[in-house]
C-alpha cells in the first residue's frame, strides 16, 4: 500500500512538472512575441532573462545581456532616475519614466521604461523592466508639430489673402460704381449730343429750304443777266447748299436710327438691279472723272430678304466714298461671293469689333459684297475708325476738291452703312495695304466688305403696311423635352406663328433668324441651360428686346429671381392648364404692343 501511494504521488508530481514546463513554454513564447524589450532582474539587480526585442530596442544581443548587472546596461551615474525606479519596484511600486539611451554602437534613442515588481508568494522576487523605443514617436510628433505650424502659417496667410481679396473686391466695387457713374454721364452726354444734333438739324432744315429755293429761283431767272463769274459763284453756292442739306439729312438719319432703332421693311430684293439704279444716278460724275465702275455678273447676286431703300442707301454711300477717294481715271469694282461663317476674316474683324462679335450674326452663310478701288488707300491708323461717326480718314490735301464727290466729308456715310448692315444682321469691315507713303506703291487702293446673312427665313420677315403689331405674333419655344414641344405646338399653332428648338444653341440661332415676339424658355436643359441662353439673348443687339418667359417645372424663389436677374420677364410653371398658358401668353404680348382678339373657348383645361 505504501508503494502504491508513493507511485501516485510521483505521478502527480510529474504531471505538475509537465504542466509547469508547458506554462513556461507558453510564457516564453509570449515573452518573445512582445515587440517591447523585456528584462527580468533579481532583487540584487542581476539580469535573469531577456527577450529578443532587446536587440532592436537596446542595441545588444540577448545573450550579451544575461548575467549583467543593472548598472552595466543603464549607467546609474548618468541615469540616477533608473536606480530610484528600480528601488521603488523592489518596494512594490510601479514606476514609469522616459530616458535618453545610448547604444553600445553610439546610436542615441529615446526610451519609455516601465519597472514593475515580480511577486513571489508574499515577497518581491525581482523586478521586470520593459523598454519601448520612442524615437519614431518623437519624430512623428515633431513632424505633426511642424505640419501643424505650417498649417497655422498657411491659415494665417490665407486669412491675410482673403482680407486682401475682400479689400480688392471693395475697391473693385468702388471702381465699378465710379465707372458706372462715368458711363451714365457718358450716356447722358451722348443723349444730349444726339438731341443737340437732332434739334440743330431740324432747325437747319427751314433756312436751308429758303436758301435752296432762293438759289434755284435765281439760277433759273437770272441766267442772262449774270456774268460768267457770277454764274459760277451761283453754281458753287447751290452745290454748297445742296451738300449742307445732305449732311443735315445724314445727321437726322443717324439720330433717328439711334433713338428708334430699325424698322426694316424686308422683302425679296435683287441687289444687281439696285446697283444698276445707283450707277445711273452716278453716271455723270463717273464720266466727269473718267472712272470705270464694274459689277460682278448678275448670276453672282442672289435675292435676299432686305429693305430695298436701306440697301440702296448703303450702295450709294459706298460708291460715293470710293469715287471720292479714287483719282481721275481710276477703277472701282463691286464683287460678290457666297461664303460661310468659317470664311469670315476673324483677325480683320477684330479691328472693327474690338469688344468681340457677341451680339453680331456670325453663323451660317453670307453674301459678301466687296467695293474695291485703286484709290489713295487708307492708313493703318485710320482703318479701324472709318466706320465711326464724324470720322473722316486721310488728309484733306490728299483728296481732290471742287465738286460734290471731291473733298473731305463729315464722316457720316460709312457710319450709316455700318448701322444699316447691322440692322440686317450683317457685318462690315475694310482692308487696305495703307497709303502710298506707307507702302511705297502708287494708288494702293482699299476694299470695304459687307456680309449679309443668307439664312434668313422668308416667313420671319413679311412686308407689311402699317404697324408690325397687327400681324400674327411669333413665338419661339426652347425646350429639350419632345412631349412638351409637341403639346405646345398643338395648343399654339392655330393662333400664333410657332418655331420650336430642342436646345439652347439651336434656340439662339432661331431667335436671330425667326425674330420671335415672345420666347418660352425652359430653364433646365441638357448642354446650355436656360439661364445662359437668356443671358446671351440679352447680350445680342438683335434679340435684346424680345421678352423671355421662363417655362419650367422647377420654380423655386431663388431660381425665379435668378431668371429675372438675367432678363426674363415672367415665369410659367409646368404642369399648366392650356387656358392658363394661352392667357399668360396673350397678357405678355399685350404688354408689348400686340392687339389680340379675345381668345376662343376651344382650349379646355
C-alpha positions, 0 to 999 in steps of 0.5 A: 500500500505504501508503494502504491501511494508513493507511485501516485504521488510521483505521478502527480508530481510529474504531471505538475512538472509537465504542466509547469514546463508547458506554462513556461513554454507558453510564457516564453513564447509570449515573452518573445512575441512582445515587440517591447524589450523585456528584462527580468532582474533579481532583487540584487539587480542581476539580469535573469532573462531577456527577450529578443526585442532587446536587440532592436530596442537596446542595441545588444544581443540577448545573450550579451545581456544575461548575467549583467548587472543593472548598472552595466546596461543603464549607467546609474551615474548618468541615469540616477532616475533608473536606480530610484525606479528600480528601488521603488519596484523592489518596494512594490511600486510601479514606476514609469519614466522616459530616458535618453539611451545610448547604444553600445554602437553610439546610436542615441534613442529615446526610451519609455521604461516601465519597472514593475515588481515580480511577486513571489508568494508574499515577497518581491522576487525581482523586478521586470523592466520593459523598454519601448523605443520612442524615437519614431514617436518623437519624430512623428510628433515633431513632424505633426508639430511642424505640419501643424505650424505650417498649417497655422502659417498657411491659415494665417496667410490665407486669412491675410489673402482673403482680407486682401481679396475682400479689400480688392473686391471693395475697391473693385466695387468702388471702381465699378460704381465710379465707372458706372457713374462715368458711363451714365454721364457718358450716356447722358452726354451722348443723349444730349449730343444726339438731341443737340444734333437732332434739334440743330438739324431740324432747325437747319432744315427751314433756312436751308429750304429758303436758301435752296429755293432762293438759289434755284429761283435765281439760277433759273431767272437770272441766267442772262443777266449774270456774268460768267463769274457770277454764274459760277459763284451761283453754281458753287453756292447751290452745290454748297447748299445742296451738300449742307442739306445732305449732311443735315439729312445724314445727321437726322438719319443717324439720330433717328436710327439711334433713338428708334432703332430699325424698322426694316421693311424686308422683302425679296430684293435683287441687289444687281438691279439696285446697283444698276439704279445707283450707277445711273444716278452716278453716271455723270460724275463717273464720266466727269472723272473718267472712272470705270465702275464694274459689277460682278455678273448678275448670276453672282447676286442672289435675292435676299430678304432686305429693305430695298431703300436701306440697301440702296442707301448703303450702295450709294454711300459706298460708291460715293466714298470710293469715287471720292477717294479714287483719282481721275481715271481710276477703277472701282469694282463691286464683287460678290461671293457666297461664303460661310461663317468659317470664311469670315476674316476673324483677325480683320474683324477684330479691328472693327469689333474690338469688344468681340462679335457677341451680339453680331450674326456670325453663323451660317452663310453670307453674301459678301459684297466687296467695293474695291478701288485703286484709290489713295488707300487708307492708313493703318491708323485710320482703318479701324475708325472709318466706320465711326461717326464724324470720322473722316480718314486721310488728309484733306490735301490728299483728296481732290476738291471742287465738286460734290464727290471731291473733298473731305466729308463729315464722316457720316456715310460709312457710319450709316452703312455700318448701322444699316448692315447691322440692322440686317444682321450683317457685318462690315469691315475694310482692308487696305495695304495703307497709303502710298507713303506707307507702302511705297506703291502708287494708288494702293487702293482699299476694299470695304466688305459687307456680309449679309446673312443668307439664312434668313427665313422668308416667313420671319420677315413679311412686308407689311403696311402699317404697324408690325403689331397687327400681324400674327405674333411669333413665338419661339419655344426652347425646350429639350423635352419632345412631349412638351414641344409637341403639346405646345405646338398643338395648343399654339399653332392655330393662333400664333406663328410657332418655331420650336428648338430642342436646345439652347444653341439651336434656340439662339440661332432661331431667335436671330433668324425667326425674330420671335415676339415672345420666347418660352424658355425652359430653364433646365436643359441638357448642354446650355441651360436656360439661364445662359441662353437668356443671358446671351439673348440679352447680350445680342443687339438683335434679340435684346428686346424680345421678352423671355418667359421662363417655362419650367417645372422647377420654380423655386424663389431663388431660381425665379429671381435668378431668371429675372436677374438675367432678363426674363420677364415672367415665369410659367410653371409646368404642369399648366392648364392650356387656358392658363398658358394661352392667357399668360401668353396673350397678357405678355404680348399685350404688354408689348404692343400686340392687339389680340382678339379675345381668345376662343373657348376651344382650349379646355383645361 
